[in-house]
Amino acid sequence: MTDLQWETLSNQGVAAAGVVYFLALLAYAVQWATLRDVPVREAERVAAGVGGGESRGSDPDDGVISDQDVVRATERSDLFERLGLLLTGIGALAHLVALVGRGAAADPNRVPWGNMYEFTLSGTFVVVALFLATTRRWRLSWLGPVVVGFVLCVLLADVLWLYEPVAPLTEALESYWLVIHVVAAVIATGAFTLGAITSALYLLKARSTKETGYLARLPELAALDRISYRMHAFGFPVWTFGVLISGPIWAHQAWSSYWNWDPKEVWAFITWVVYAAYLHARATAGWRGRNAALLALVGAATLWFNFIGINFFSTSSQHSYANGAEVERSVVLRVASAPVETP
């Protein structure tokens, strides 16, 4: 295949992933819609076999749902849950094809992390991959609609506003440390994002008093708090290695200095401090619940500002190569300011 064909395959993979993710979101929507009128306690009672299978509430106007209706709604919900997970997995495969095609389209072939478009494409894939990898072990299928909806929105913004044609890596990125540094940072970003989503759901569920609907069927608050902690506890050492160890080593190799007070370096350190405070507070001060969830969201805000905001709002960052437009402008400025030699 030619480079152009690989790039076309990558673009088609992104489009296919978006379509399949949208279908998965519809499946999740149907899953939760089938249970919108079934109180959680009623579903638990029927599942436990309490009541001897009595058909109560045969009149649809009496406000009581029969056991048969509860069973049918639960079975339909389980069916669409499995369909949603299947479509999410298929979407992740298309997403992976888009990443592989993007790297193969470059000459020479490279990892698909040369600009903001490719970073975002990789980051969203890791979010979905981590969700699928932990769903069965931690029973996280209830995260499906939120994760898929989030990834779908970010992919749409990525294609509309960040897309750039395939180009060779800039000189600063031509290092094996690119793989080490970025892989660690992207994996940690995926884990922190899932932790932030769980923390946000914790805060929403804590304020909800309804016995039906999506929030009512989420795990108990203690379980949500524990899942969020596990995501952050996994992501933090990976972020520490990627940002505070491999990052400075690569910086010294590229710029002859371990620390340059670059805006992206500073914000990466701020993110590390926030998450370190989150884990320290839970371990020593016994922070649980609302306070921990709020601190986790602050960490996510610093993370995503560092990931995207610095590239658009900073004019002094040496990491501007992450945004192709910034590279082009910097090259133009250097050429324009270069002295003109006279013969």
C-alpha positions as CSV (number, residue, x, y, z in Angstrom):
1,M,0.0,0.0,0.0
2,T,1.1,3.5,-0.7
3,D,1.4,6.2,1.9
4,L,-1.7,7.9,0.6
5,Q,-3.7,4.7,0.8
6,W,-2.6,4.2,4.4
7,E,-3.7,7.7,5.2
8,T,-7.0,7.1,3.5
9,L,-7.4,3.9,5.5
10,S,-6.6,5.8,8.7
11,N,-9.3,8.4,7.9
12,Q,-11.8,5.7,7.1
13,G,-10.9,4.0,10.4
14,V,-11.7,7.1,12.3
15,A,-15.0,7.5,10.5
16,A,-15.9,3.9,11.0
17,A,-15.0,4.1,14.7
18,G,-17.2,7.2,15.1
19,V,-20.2,5.5,13.5
20,V,-19.8,2.3,15.6
21,Y,-19.3,4.3,18.8
22,F,-22.5,6.2,17.9
23,L,-24.4,2.9,17.4
24,A,-23.0,1.7,20.8
25,L,-24.3,4.9,22.4
26,L,-27.7,4.2,21.0
27,A,-27.6,0.6,22.3
28,Y,-26.7,1.9,25.8
29,A,-29.5,4.5,25.6
30,V,-32.0,1.7,24.8
31,Q,-30.5,-0.4,27.6
32,W,-31.2,2.3,30.2
33,A,-34.4,3.5,28.7
34,T,-36.0,0.0,29.2
35,L,-35.4,0.4,33.0
36,R,-36.4,4.0,33.4
37,D,-39.7,3.2,35.1
38,V,-38.5,0.2,37.1
39,P,-37.4,1.1,40.7
40,V,-34.1,-0.4,41.7
41,R,-35.6,-2.0,44.8
42,E,-38.4,-3.6,42.7
43,A,-35.8,-5.0,40.3
44,E,-33.7,-6.4,43.1
45,R,-36.8,-8.0,44.7
46,V,-37.8,-9.8,41.5
47,A,-34.2,-10.9,40.9
48,A,-34.0,-12.4,44.3
49,G,-37.3,-14.3,43.7
50,V,-39.1,-12.5,46.5
51,G,-42.9,-12.5,46.1
52,G,-43.3,-16.0,44.5
53,G,-43.7,-14.7,41.0
54,E,-47.0,-12.9,41.7
55,S,-48.4,-10.8,38.9
56,R,-49.0,-7.6,40.7
57,G,-50.3,-4.4,39.1
58,S,-51.9,-5.7,36.0
59,D,-53.7,-2.4,35.6
60,P,-51.2,0.0,33.8
61,D,-52.8,2.9,35.5
62,D,-52.3,1.8,39.1
63,G,-48.7,2.9,39.1
64,V,-47.4,-0.6,40.0
65,I,-45.3,-2.6,37.7
66,S,-45.9,-6.4,37.5
67,D,-43.1,-8.9,38.1
68,Q,-43.4,-10.1,34.5
69,D,-42.8,-6.5,33.3
70,V,-39.7,-6.2,35.5
71,V,-38.3,-9.5,34.2
72,R,-38.9,-8.5,30.5
73,A,-37.4,-5.1,31.1
74,T,-34.3,-6.6,32.8
75,E,-33.8,-9.2,30.0
76,R,-34.1,-6.5,27.3
77,S,-31.7,-4.3,29.2
78,D,-29.1,-7.1,29.5
79,L,-29.4,-7.8,25.8
80,F,-28.7,-4.2,24.8
81,E,-25.9,-3.9,27.4
82,R,-24.1,-6.8,25.7
83,L,-24.8,-5.3,22.3
84,G,-23.4,-2.0,23.5
85,L,-20.2,-3.6,24.8
86,L,-19.8,-5.6,21.5
87,L,-20.2,-2.4,19.4
88,T,-17.7,-0.6,21.7
89,G,-15.2,-3.4,21.1
90,I,-15.7,-3.2,17.3
91,G,-15.4,0.6,17.5
92,A,-12.1,0.2,19.4
93,L,-10.8,-2.2,16.6
94,A,-11.6,0.4,14.0
95,H,-10.0,3.0,16.2
96,L,-6.8,0.9,16.4
97,V,-6.8,0.5,12.6
98,A,-6.9,4.3,12.3
99,L,-3.9,4.6,14.6
100,V,-1.9,1.9,12.7
101,G,-2.7,3.5,9.3
102,R,-1.7,6.9,10.5
103,G,1.8,5.7,11.5
104,A,2.2,3.6,8.4
105,A,1.2,6.6,6.2
106,A,4.3,8.5,7.2
107,D,7.6,8.2,5.3
108,P,9.5,6.8,7.1
109,N,7.0,4.9,9.2
110,R,6.6,6.2,12.7
111,V,4.5,6.1,15.8
112,P,1.3,8.1,15.5
113,W,2.2,10.8,18.0
114,G,3.5,13.7,15.8
115,N,0.9,16.3,16.5
116,M,-2.2,17.2,18.5
117,Y,-4.6,15.3,16.2
118,E,-2.6,12.1,16.6
119,F,-2.1,12.6,20.4
120,T,-5.9,13.0,20.8
121,L,-6.6,10.0,18.6
122,S,-4.3,7.9,20.7
123,G,-5.6,9.2,24.0
124,T,-9.2,8.4,23.2
125,F,-8.3,4.9,22.1
126,V,-6.6,4.3,25.5
127,V,-9.7,5.5,27.3
128,V,-11.8,2.9,25.5
129,A,-9.2,0.2,25.8
130,L,-8.9,0.7,29.5
131,F,-12.7,0.7,29.9
132,L,-13.0,-2.6,28.0
133,A,-10.0,-4.2,29.9
134,T,-11.5,-3.4,33.3
135,T,-15.2,-3.9,32.6
136,R,-15.4,-7.6,33.3
137,R,-13.1,-7.5,36.4
138,W,-14.7,-4.5,38.1
139,R,-18.2,-4.7,36.5
140,L,-18.0,-1.3,34.8
141,S,-20.5,-1.8,32.1
142,W,-22.5,1.1,33.6
143,L,-19.7,3.4,32.5
144,G,-20.3,2.4,28.8
145,P,-22.6,5.3,27.8
146,V,-20.5,8.0,29.5
147,V,-17.2,6.7,28.1
148,V,-18.5,6.2,24.6
149,G,-20.2,9.6,24.6
150,F,-17.1,11.3,25.9
151,V,-14.8,9.6,23.3
152,L,-17.3,10.3,20.5
153,C,-17.4,14.0,21.3
154,V,-13.6,14.3,21.6
155,L,-13.1,12.4,18.3
156,L,-15.5,14.8,16.6
157,A,-13.6,17.8,17.9
158,D,-10.3,16.1,16.9
159,V,-11.4,15.7,13.3
160,L,-13.1,19.1,12.9
161,W,-10.5,21.3,14.6
162,L,-7.2,19.4,15.0
163,Y,-6.8,17.3,11.9
164,E,-3.6,17.7,10.0
165,P,-2.2,15.7,7.0
166,V,0.5,13.1,7.7
167,A,4.0,14.6,7.9
168,P,7.4,13.4,9.1
169,L,8.3,13.9,12.7
170,T,10.1,17.1,13.7
171,E,13.7,16.7,14.7
172,A,12.9,17.0,18.4
173,L,10.6,14.0,18.2
174,E,13.0,11.7,16.5
175,S,14.0,9.7,19.6
176,Y,13.1,6.4,21.1
177,W,12.2,8.4,24.2
178,L,9.1,9.5,22.3
179,V,7.7,6.0,22.6
180,I,8.6,5.7,26.3
181,H,7.4,9.2,27.3
182,V,4.2,9.4,25.3
183,V,3.1,5.8,26.0
184,A,3.3,6.4,29.7
185,A,1.6,9.8,29.5
186,V,-1.2,8.5,27.3
187,I,-1.9,5.5,29.5
188,A,-1.9,7.7,32.6
189,T,-4.2,10.2,30.9
190,G,-6.7,7.4,30.0
191,A,-6.7,6.1,33.6
192,F,-7.1,9.7,35.1
193,T,-9.9,10.4,32.6
194,L,-11.8,7.3,33.7
195,G,-11.2,8.2,37.3
196,A,-12.6,11.7,36.7
197,I,-15.7,10.3,35.0
198,T,-16.3,8.1,38.0
199,S,-15.8,11.0,40.4
200,A,-18.3,13.1,38.5
201,L,-20.8,10.3,38.6
202,Y,-20.2,10.0,42.3
203,L,-21.1,13.7,42.8
204,L,-24.2,13.4,40.6
205,K,-25.4,10.3,42.4
206,A,-24.8,11.8,45.8
207,R,-27.2,14.6,44.9
208,S,-29.9,12.4,43.3
209,T,-32.8,11.1,45.3
210,K,-34.6,9.2,42.5
211,E,-35.2,5.5,42.7
212,T,-35.3,5.1,38.9
213,G,-33.1,6.1,36.0
214,Y,-29.4,5.8,35.2
215,L,-28.0,7.4,38.4
216,A,-30.1,5.2,40.6
217,R,-28.6,2.1,39.0
218,L,-25.0,3.1,39.4
219,P,-23.1,1.2,42.1
220,E,-23.3,2.5,45.7
221,L,-21.3,5.6,46.5
222,A,-18.6,3.7,48.4
223,A,-18.1,1.5,45.3
224,L,-17.8,4.5,43.0
225,D,-15.3,6.1,45.4
226,R,-13.3,2.9,45.5
227,I,-13.2,2.5,41.7
228,S,-12.2,6.1,41.2
229,Y,-9.3,5.6,43.7
230,R,-8.1,2.5,41.9
231,M,-8.0,4.3,38.5
232,H,-6.0,7.1,40.0
233,A,-3.7,4.8,42.0
234,F,-2.9,3.0,38.7
235,G,-2.4,6.1,36.7
236,F,-0.2,8.0,39.2
237,P,3.0,5.9,39.1
238,V,2.7,5.7,35.3
239,W,2.4,9.5,35.1
240,T,5.3,9.9,37.5
241,F,7.5,7.8,35.3
242,G,6.3,9.4,32.1
243,V,6.5,13.1,33.3
244,L,9.1,13.3,36.0
245,I,11.6,10.6,34.9
246,S,11.4,9.9,31.1
247,G,10.4,13.5,30.3
248,P,13.4,15.2,31.8
249,I,15.7,12.6,30.3
250,W,14.3,13.2,26.9
251,A,14.5,17.0,27.5
252,H,18.2,16.7,28.3
253,Q,18.8,14.7,25.2
254,A,16.9,17.2,23.0
255,W,17.7,20.5,24.6
256,S,20.7,19.8,26.9
257,S,18.7,20.6,30.0
258,Y,16.6,18.5,32.3
259,W,14.2,21.3,33.2
260,N,13.5,24.5,31.2
261,W,10.5,25.9,33.0
262,D,8.5,25.3,29.9
263,P,4.7,25.9,30.4
264,K,3.9,22.3,29.5
265,E,6.6,21.0,32.0
266,V,5.2,23.3,34.7
267,W,1.6,22.2,34.2
268,A,2.6,18.6,34.0
269,F,4.2,19.0,37.4
270,I,1.1,20.9,38.7
271,T,-1.0,17.9,37.6
272,W,1.4,15.5,39.4
273,V,1.2,17.6,42.6
274,V,-2.7,17.6,42.5
275,Y,-2.9,13.8,42.1
276,A,-0.2,13.3,44.7
277,A,-2.3,15.4,47.1
278,Y,-5.3,13.3,46.2
279,L,-3.6,10.0,47.0
280,H,-1.9,11.4,50.1
281,A,-5.1,12.8,51.5
282,R,-6.9,9.5,51.1
283,A,-4.0,7.6,52.7
284,T,-3.3,9.9,55.7
285,A,-6.3,12.2,56.3
286,G,-8.9,9.6,55.3
287,W,-10.5,11.7,52.6
288,R,-13.4,9.9,51.0
289,G,-16.4,10.8,49.0
290,R,-17.2,14.3,48.0
291,N,-13.8,16.0,48.8
292,A,-11.8,13.3,47.1
293,A,-14.1,13.5,44.0
294,L,-13.7,17.3,43.8
295,L,-9.9,17.0,44.1
296,A,-9.9,14.4,41.4
297,L,-11.8,16.7,39.0
298,V,-9.3,19.5,39.7
299,G,-6.6,17.1,38.7
300,A,-8.4,16.2,35.5
301,A,-8.9,19.9,34.7
302,T,-5.1,20.6,35.0
303,L,-4.4,17.4,33.0
304,W,-6.6,18.4,30.0
305,F,-5.5,22.0,30.1
306,N,-1.9,20.8,29.9
307,F,-2.8,18.4,27.1
308,I,-4.7,20.9,24.9
309,G,-4.7,24.4,26.4
310,I,-1.0,25.0,26.5
311,N,-0.8,24.3,22.7
312,F,-3.3,27.0,22.0
313,F,-2.7,29.6,24.7
314,S,1.1,29.5,25.1
315,T,3.5,31.2,22.7
316,S,6.7,30.2,24.5
317,S,6.4,26.5,24.9
318,Q,9.1,24.4,23.4
319,H,6.5,21.7,23.0
320,S,4.7,23.7,20.3
321,Y,5.6,20.9,17.9
322,A,2.6,19.1,19.3
323,N,0.5,21.6,17.2
324,G,1.4,21.6,13.6
325,A,0.1,25.1,13.1
326,E,2.5,26.4,15.7
327,V,5.4,24.6,14.1
328,E,4.5,26.2,10.7
329,R,4.3,29.7,12.3
330,S,7.6,29.3,14.2
331,V,9.3,28.2,11.0
332,V,7.9,31.2,9.1
333,L,9.0,33.6,11.9
334,R,12.5,32.1,11.9
335,V,12.8,32.5,8.1
336,A,11.4,36.0,8.2
337,S,13.8,37.1,10.9
338,A,16.9,35.5,9.4
339,P,19.5,38.0,8.1
340,V,19.6,38.3,4.4
341,E,23.1,37.7,3.0
342,T,24.2,40.0,0.2
343,P,26.5,38.6,-2.5
